[in-house]
């Protein structure tokens, strides 16, 4: 995980972003500047399930695909850009209106 301001942080493998049928499920921590405080402390990260979202896939550079996802059922809608490489590695960038952007690196699993 790489916050916009700060240093690289190593995460346990328990964190994830899953796309299952018509559901997008996110369990990702957040470190950085938030512009508003959540009412529930458990909502401090990107912990949500969305059933109303759109996505687009396009070919990227270096044998990669770029998947852009936008939620439509959250108070502060979230934009996600997932770059997936042919070796299984992935870069994830998350933007929202109430937090500074953050990036994650990891692997794609079936």
Residue pairs with C-beta under 8 A, 6 or more apart in sequence:
1 8
1 9
1 10
1 11
1 28
1 29
1 31
1 102
1 103
1 104
1 105
2 8
2 9
2 102
2 103
2 104
2 105
3 9
3 31
3 32
3 100
3 102
4 32
4 33
4 100
4 101
4 102
5 32
5 33
5 100
6 31
6 32
9 31
11 29
11 104
14 27
15 27
15 28
15 29
15 104
16 25
16 26
16 27
16 28
17 24
17 25
17 26
17 27
17 28
17 80
17 82
17 92
18 24
18 25
18 26
19 25
19 69
22 51
23 49
23 50
23 51
24 49
24 50
24 51
24 53
24 69
24 71
25 48
25 49
25 50
26 46
26 47
26 48
26 49
26 50
26 78
27 45
27 46
27 47
28 45
28 46
28 47
28 94
28 104
29 45
29 46
30 44
30 45
30 46
30 99
30 102
31 102
32 99
32 100
32 101
32 102
33 99
33 100
34 44
34 98
34 99
34 100
35 97
35 98
35 99
36 76
36 98
38 44
46 78
46 94
46 96
48 71
48 74
48 78
50 71
50 72
50 73
50 74
50 78
51 73
52 71
52 72
52 73
53 69
53 70
53 71
53 72
53 73
54 69
54 70
54 72
55 67
55 68
55 69
55 70
56 67
56 68
57 65
57 66
57 67
57 68
58 65
58 66
58 68
59 65
59 66
60 66
60 83
62 85
63 85
63 86
64 83
64 84
64 85
64 86
65 83
65 84
66 81
66 82
66 83
66 84
67 81
67 82
67 83
67 84
68 79
68 80
68 81
68 82
69 79
69 80
69 81
69 82
70 77
70 78
70 79
70 80
71 77
71 78
71 79
71 80
76 96
76 97
76 98
77 96
77 97
78 94
78 95
78 96
79 94
79 95
79 96
80 92
80 93
80 94
80 95
81 92
81 93
81 95
82 90
82 91
82 92
83 90
83 91
83 92
84 90
84 108
88 107
88 108
88 109
89 105
89 106
89 107
89 108
90 105
90 106
90 107
90 108
91 103
91 104
91 105
92 103
92 104
92 105
92 106
93 101
93 102
93 103
93 104
94 101
94 102
94 103
94 104
95 101
